[in-house]
Amino acid sequence: MVRFQKSDGTWVTATDYPYVKGSTIVCGVPTGLTGQLALEVTVEISGSGRTGAYPFPFT
């Protein structure tokens, strides 16, 4: 799962995932997102959920 945190603190989940292979994930960014966005990715590795966040907000 890929999700974006808006500047007001709410989270929005990516709309679709047309390509996922290995460490490459392509997702659709929901329309209407503006300003600084934080990015968080959650994946399943060997049966465990792992979450990582991009260290800088996107503008």
N, C-alpha and C positions, 0 to 999 in steps of 0.2 A: 504494500500500500504506500502510495506517495500522497503527502498532504502538505498544504501550505498554510502558514499562520499569517493572518492579516495584521495590520498595525493596531487594530482594536482588540487583538487577542483571540479572535475566533479562528477556528480551523476549517479549511475547505479541502475536501478530498479530490484528487485528480479524477478527470472524467472518463478516461479510457486508457488502455495499455496496448497499443497496437504491436509493440515489439518488446519482448523480454527474452534475453539469452545471456547466460553467464552473468557478468557484472554490468551488463548494459540494459538499462530500462528506459524506454521511451514512453512518455505519458502525455495526455492532453491536459493543458492548464485550463481550468474553468474560466469562462468568459467573465469579464467585468472586474477582474482583480487588478488593482492599481496600488501604487505606493510601494513601500518596502514589504517584502514577503520573506518569511523564514521557510525553509524546506526541511521536511522530515521524511525519512524512508524507513519502513518496517518490512522486514523479510523473514522468512522461515529458513533456518539453517540447521540441518540435522534434527528436526523436530522441535527446535526452540525458536521463539520469536526474538528477533534482534532489531533494535531501533537505533538509527543514526541521524544526526542533524548536521546540515551544512553549517559551517562555523560563522558565516557572514550572511546578512540579509541581502536578498536580490532587490534591485530597484527598477 
